[in-house]
Amino acid sequence: MTYEQEFLRDFEAWIDSQIAVNEMAMAASRKLAEEDKDEQAADAYIRYESKRDAYQFIQGKFDNYRAGKGFHDAPDGLFKKSTY
């Protein structure tokens, strides 16, 4: 495996772990916000959600790479993911 392949593999694994971490943090902060009416937890939820969305965007770039698409192509389903 070349250095570039190894780097991309490790970077993608790191992105996946960051998505999982932020989803866990979102669940914990949502629980605190709902149970304790904690405004700081509600704000934290938004920050974790924003980070997760950014990591998912990068994850979509890896999907584009595997599909042979250009770097600047928008990941598939990008505009379907946001729910408010």
Contacts in CASP RR format, 6 or more apart in sequence:
PFRMAT RR
TARGET T0000
AUTHOR 0000-0000-0000
METHOD contacts of the structure
MODEL  1
MTYEQEFLRDFEAWIDSQIAVNEMAMAASRKLAEEDKDEQAADAYIRYES
KRDAYQFIQGKFDNYRAGKGFHDAPDGLFKKSTY
1 9 0 8 1.000
8 62 0 8 1.000
8 65 0 8 1.000
12 59 0 8 1.000
12 62 0 8 1.000
15 55 0 8 1.000
15 58 0 8 1.000
15 59 0 8 1.000
15 62 0 8 1.000
16 59 0 8 1.000
18 51 0 8 1.000
18 52 0 8 1.000
18 55 0 8 1.000
19 52 0 8 1.000
19 55 0 8 1.000
19 56 0 8 1.000
19 59 0 8 1.000
22 48 0 8 1.000
22 49 0 8 1.000
22 51 0 8 1.000
22 52 0 8 1.000
22 55 0 8 1.000
23 48 0 8 1.000
23 52 0 8 1.000
25 44 0 8 1.000
25 48 0 8 1.000
26 45 0 8 1.000
26 48 0 8 1.000
26 49 0 8 1.000
26 52 0 8 1.000
29 41 0 8 1.000
29 42 0 8 1.000
29 44 0 8 1.000
29 45 0 8 1.000
29 48 0 8 1.000
30 41 0 8 1.000
30 45 0 8 1.000
32 38 0 8 1.000
32 41 0 8 1.000
33 39 0 8 1.000
33 41 0 8 1.000
33 42 0 8 1.000
33 45 0 8 1.000
53 81 0 8 1.000
53 82 0 8 1.000
56 81 0 8 1.000
57 75 0 8 1.000
57 78 0 8 1.000
59 75 0 8 1.000
60 75 0 8 1.000
60 76 0 8 1.000
60 78 0 8 1.000
61 71 0 8 1.000
61 75 0 8 1.000
63 75 0 8 1.000
63 76 0 8 1.000
64 70 0 8 1.000
64 71 0 8 1.000
64 73 0 8 1.000
64 75 0 8 1.000
65 71 0 8 1.000
END
